[in-house]
Amino acid sequence: MVALLATALPSAVPPEIVLVGDSTTACGARDGSEIHDPAHTVEALLARAPEGNRWRGAKVHNEARPGSNTSQWLRTHVRRVKRRHPRIDAVVITLGINDFEGDDPRATIERIREIAARFAPATTWVTAPHEVDPKNRTIDEISPGLIDRYAAWNDRLTAAMRAEKLVDFEFPSFPKYDGLHHRGPSCILVGAWLGAQLMDPSR
């Protein structure tokens, strides 16, 4: 009888994790290249997490919006993501690089805090934006000097986020194809590193 009851019980619902960010988080997620989507790598690693890890077997969704800034996330994107995923257990937020025209790191930091608050009661982790490589000038094809503006803003924002103790973890430097964006194998590296952080028992 006990065995029959155990069989009848529903299996545990896997945790739901959402990646929130811009094009540096989207990677291959928006062109259908699942293998290059960091969420795919994170999910594959968490499927192999040790027994007892709270994120073992999690479903990971990449909801990054290329070109998005923190104001847009507050205005529309948070609501859109919550509609798509009614139950969210954890959110990784990597935003702020596209706020560079605002020139006020404190305002960006307050918006990031508000974004995290709107995902409550989900666990939220905030990362600093990915490091910019100003030696790689490819993105300057869009606008001369653009990579320098991104790099200067990223330095200011990251320093302010550290000072405000807003950063839960920071990505190491991975190859960029234009000084700002990951592509192909470096997208997989992003997901692998992120998965390793979530497999840490302290998280």
DOVO-440583 format. One record per residue (C-alpha): residue number from 1; residue in one letter; x, z, y. Coordinates in nm, 4 decimals, padded with zeros to 6 digits. Layout:
// residues N
SITE NUM A X Z Y .
...
// end
This chain:
// residues 203
SITE 1 M 00.0000 00.0000 00.0000 .
SITE 2 V 00.2805 00.0903 00.2411 .
SITE 3 A 00.4485 -00.2427 00.1687 .
SITE 4 L 00.1244 -00.4290 00.2409 .
SITE 5 L 00.0771 -00.2471 00.5712 .
SITE 6 A 00.4344 -00.3205 00.6749 .
SITE 7 T 00.3837 -00.6882 00.5974 .
SITE 8 A 00.0673 -00.6955 00.8067 .
SITE 9 L 00.2323 -00.5483 01.1140 .
SITE 10 P 00.3219 -00.8078 01.3803 .
SITE 11 S 00.6883 -00.8809 01.4292 .
SITE 12 A 00.8557 -00.7525 01.7455 .
SITE 13 V 00.8056 -00.9779 02.0453 .
SITE 14 P 01.1457 -01.1108 02.1608 .
SITE 15 P 01.2564 -01.0165 02.5134 .
SITE 16 E 01.2136 -01.2781 02.7853 .
SITE 17 I 01.5092 -01.3387 03.0202 .
SITE 18 V 01.4940 -01.5703 03.3223 .
SITE 19 L 01.7888 -01.7240 03.5067 .
SITE 20 V 01.7131 -01.7551 03.8799 .
SITE 21 G 01.9417 -01.9666 04.0939 .
SITE 22 D 02.0197 -02.3013 04.2501 .
SITE 23 S 02.2059 -02.6098 04.1262 .
SITE 24 T 02.5065 -02.4060 04.0137 .
SITE 25 T 02.2796 -02.2290 03.7639 .
SITE 26 A 02.0708 -02.5370 03.6756 .
SITE 27 C 02.3715 -02.7244 03.5337 .
SITE 28 G 02.2342 -02.9471 03.2578 .
SITE 29 A 01.8916 -02.7827 03.2531 .
SITE 30 R 01.7375 -03.0350 03.4899 .
SITE 31 D 01.8695 -03.3522 03.3289 .
SITE 32 G 01.7512 -03.2707 02.9792 .
SITE 33 S 02.1011 -03.1928 02.8504 .
SITE 34 E 02.0023 -02.8806 02.6620 .
SITE 35 I 02.3498 -02.8313 02.5191 .
SITE 36 H 02.4867 -02.8000 02.8749 .
SITE 37 D 02.2149 -02.5598 02.9908 .
SITE 38 P 02.3634 -02.2090 03.0331 .
SITE 39 A 02.0319 -02.0602 02.9141 .
SITE 40 H 02.0704 -02.2431 02.5815 .
SITE 41 T 02.4150 -02.0878 02.5318 .
SITE 42 V 02.2988 -01.7395 02.6336 .
SITE 43 E 02.0052 -01.7588 02.3925 .
SITE 44 A 02.2272 -01.8777 02.1067 .
SITE 45 L 02.4678 -01.5874 02.1618 .
SITE 46 L 02.1925 -01.3262 02.1913 .
SITE 47 A 02.0487 -01.4460 01.8608 .
SITE 48 R 02.3741 -01.3121 01.7129 .
SITE 49 A 02.3860 -00.9893 01.9116 .
SITE 50 P 02.4497 -00.6717 01.7108 .
SITE 51 E 02.1548 -00.4844 01.5640 .
SITE 52 G 02.0222 -00.2434 01.8216 .
SITE 53 N 02.1186 -00.4531 02.1239 .
SITE 54 R 01.8135 -00.4563 02.3505 .
SITE 55 W 01.8506 -00.8300 02.4248 .
SITE 56 R 01.8995 -00.9416 02.0652 .
SITE 57 G 01.6913 -01.2519 01.9936 .
SITE 58 A 01.5839 -01.2952 02.3557 .
SITE 59 K 01.4215 -01.6133 02.4797 .
SITE 60 V 01.6158 -01.7336 02.7843 .
SITE 61 H 01.4612 -01.9619 03.0455 .
SITE 62 N 01.6551 -02.1465 03.3156 .
SITE 63 E 01.4286 -02.1531 03.6213 .
SITE 64 A 01.6988 -02.2537 03.8702 .
SITE 65 R 01.5959 -02.4874 04.1516 .
SITE 66 P 01.8744 -02.7185 04.2750 .
SITE 67 G 01.9239 -02.6993 04.6508 .
SITE 68 S 01.7157 -02.3845 04.6860 .
SITE 69 N 01.7924 -02.0985 04.9229 .
SITE 70 T 01.6722 -01.7377 04.9307 .
SITE 71 S 01.3951 -01.8082 05.1831 .
SITE 72 Q 01.2459 -02.0725 04.9533 .
SITE 73 W 01.2554 -01.8337 04.6611 .
SITE 74 L 01.0615 -01.5746 04.8578 .
SITE 75 R 00.8170 -01.8291 04.9918 .
SITE 76 T 00.7241 -02.0107 04.6693 .
SITE 77 H 00.9650 -02.0002 04.3758 .
SITE 78 V 00.9261 -01.6353 04.2681 .
SITE 79 R 00.5508 -01.6806 04.2453 .
SITE 80 R 00.5938 -02.0062 04.0508 .
SITE 81 V 00.8289 -01.8458 03.7979 .
SITE 82 K 00.5984 -01.5479 03.7439 .
SITE 83 R 00.3077 -01.7824 03.6788 .
SITE 84 R 00.5131 -01.9727 03.4206 .
SITE 85 H 00.6341 -01.6537 03.2524 .
SITE 86 P 00.3708 -01.3765 03.2682 .
SITE 87 R 00.6014 -01.1365 03.0823 .
SITE 88 I 00.9580 -01.1180 03.2112 .
SITE 89 D 01.1881 -00.8470 03.0779 .
SITE 90 A 01.5050 -00.9349 03.2693 .
SITE 91 V 01.6187 -01.1632 03.5499 .
SITE 92 V 01.9692 -01.2818 03.6410 .
SITE 93 I 01.9774 -01.3764 04.0110 .
SITE 94 T 02.2546 -01.6049 04.1391 .
SITE 95 L 02.1511 -01.7120 04.4874 .
SITE 96 G 02.2819 -01.7348 04.8424 .
SITE 97 I 02.5258 -02.0256 04.8497 .
SITE 98 N 02.2638 -02.2552 05.0077 .
SITE 99 D 02.1990 -02.0058 05.2895 .
SITE 100 F 02.5225 -02.1099 05.4609 .
SITE 101 E 02.3485 -02.2659 05.7620 .
SITE 102 G 02.1867 -01.9309 05.8435 .
SITE 103 D 02.5292 -01.7747 05.9073 .
SITE 104 D 02.4075 -01.4164 05.8471 .
SITE 105 P 02.5115 -01.2594 05.5148 .
SITE 106 R 02.3047 -00.9458 05.5839 .
SITE 107 A 01.9840 -01.1472 05.6074 .
SITE 108 T 02.0646 -01.3211 05.2778 .
SITE 109 I 02.1355 -00.9869 05.1130 .
SITE 110 E 01.7995 -00.8454 05.2253 .
SITE 111 R 01.6203 -01.1508 05.0870 .
SITE 112 I 01.8019 -01.1190 04.7539 .
SITE 113 R 01.6931 -00.7550 04.7350 .
SITE 114 E 01.3352 -00.8579 04.8053 .
SITE 115 I 01.3508 -01.1275 04.5356 .
SITE 116 A 01.4716 -00.8669 04.2845 .
SITE 117 A 01.1937 -00.6285 04.3911 .
SITE 118 R 00.9286 -00.8951 04.3353 .
SITE 119 F 01.0341 -00.9296 03.9729 .
SITE 120 A 00.9799 -00.5576 03.9090 .
SITE 121 P 00.9479 -00.3947 03.6637 .
SITE 122 A 01.1866 -00.6416 03.4962 .
SITE 123 T 01.5509 -00.5435 03.4717 .
SITE 124 T 01.7397 -00.7401 03.7374 .
SITE 125 W 02.1067 -00.8247 03.7663 .
SITE 126 V 02.2456 -00.9843 04.0812 .
SITE 127 T 02.5620 -01.1922 04.0655 .
SITE 128 A 02.7786 -01.3188 04.3473 .
SITE 129 P 02.7628 -01.6983 04.3911 .
SITE 130 H 03.0096 -01.8975 04.1857 .
SITE 131 E 03.3527 -01.9354 04.3429 .
SITE 132 V 03.3969 -02.2492 04.5537 .
SITE 133 D 03.7039 -02.4696 04.5022 .
SITE 134 P 03.7949 -02.6037 04.8496 .
SITE 135 K 04.0840 -02.8064 04.7042 .
SITE 136 N 03.8287 -03.0277 04.5278 .
SITE 137 R 03.6936 -03.2459 04.8102 .
SITE 138 T 03.4457 -03.4559 04.6096 .
SITE 139 I 03.1411 -03.2939 04.7673 .
SITE 140 D 03.2686 -03.4014 05.1092 .
SITE 141 E 03.1298 -03.7435 05.0233 .
SITE 142 I 02.7915 -03.5984 05.1218 .
SITE 143 S 02.9187 -03.4725 05.4570 .
SITE 144 P 03.2795 -03.4434 05.5841 .
SITE 145 G 03.4003 -03.0829 05.5777 .
SITE 146 L 03.1041 -02.9645 05.3698 .
SITE 147 I 03.3187 -02.7991 05.1045 .
SITE 148 D 03.4995 -02.5984 05.3731 .
SITE 149 R 03.1680 -02.4737 05.5123 .
SITE 150 Y 03.0522 -02.3743 05.1648 .
SITE 151 A 03.3817 -02.1990 05.0919 .
SITE 152 A 03.3884 -02.0026 05.4183 .
SITE 153 W 03.0265 -01.8945 05.3760 .
SITE 154 N 03.0790 -01.7994 05.0118 .
SITE 155 D 03.3744 -01.5781 05.1036 .
SITE 156 R 03.1723 -01.3987 05.3725 .
SITE 157 L 02.8632 -01.3581 05.1581 .
SITE 158 T 03.0509 -01.2350 04.8518 .
SITE 159 A 03.2469 -00.9821 05.0605 .
SITE 160 A 02.9234 -00.8536 05.2142 .
SITE 161 M 02.7534 -00.8308 04.8747 .
SITE 162 R 03.0456 -00.6294 04.7389 .
SITE 163 A 03.0395 -00.3991 05.0414 .
SITE 164 E 02.6654 -00.3429 04.9915 .
SITE 165 K 02.7247 -00.2819 04.6181 .
SITE 166 L 02.4725 -00.5533 04.5419 .
SITE 167 V 02.6837 -00.7345 04.2821 .
SITE 168 D 02.6248 -00.6318 03.9213 .
SITE 169 F 02.8863 -00.8750 03.7896 .
SITE 170 E 03.0854 -01.1735 03.9115 .
SITE 171 F 03.1510 -01.4997 03.7310 .
SITE 172 P 03.5157 -01.5892 03.6718 .
SITE 173 S 03.6448 -01.9224 03.7990 .
SITE 174 F 03.5256 -02.2178 03.5919 .
SITE 175 P 03.6082 -02.5873 03.6524 .
SITE 176 K 03.3956 -02.7625 03.9166 .
SITE 177 Y 03.3474 -03.1374 03.9242 .
SITE 178 D 03.2995 -03.1520 04.3026 .
SITE 179 G 03.4283 -02.8149 04.4240 .
SITE 180 L 03.0884 -02.6460 04.3874 .
SITE 181 H 02.9082 -02.7548 04.0698 .
SITE 182 H 02.9747 -02.7072 03.6992 .
SITE 183 R 02.9213 -02.9896 03.4570 .
SITE 184 G 02.9367 -03.0341 03.0813 .
SITE 185 P 03.1745 -02.7891 02.9116 .
SITE 186 S 03.2039 -02.5674 03.2196 .
SITE 187 C 02.8242 -02.5161 03.2086 .
SITE 188 I 02.8664 -02.3938 02.8517 .
SITE 189 L 03.1418 -02.1574 02.9680 .
SITE 190 V 02.9054 -02.0121 03.2293 .
SITE 191 G 02.6448 -01.9439 02.9610 .
SITE 192 A 02.9001 -01.8011 02.7184 .
SITE 193 W 03.0363 -01.5614 02.9775 .
SITE 194 L 02.6876 -01.4564 03.0827 .
SITE 195 G 02.5846 -01.4042 02.7203 .
SITE 196 A 02.8899 -01.1835 02.6683 .
SITE 197 Q 02.7819 -00.9637 02.9600 .
SITE 198 L 02.4320 -00.9199 02.8177 .
SITE 199 M 02.5695 -00.8313 02.4757 .
SITE 200 D 02.7467 -00.5365 02.6364 .
SITE 201 P 02.5625 -00.2239 02.5088 .
SITE 202 S 02.5761 -00.0717 02.8591 .
SITE 203 R 02.3341 -00.3398 02.9819 .
// end
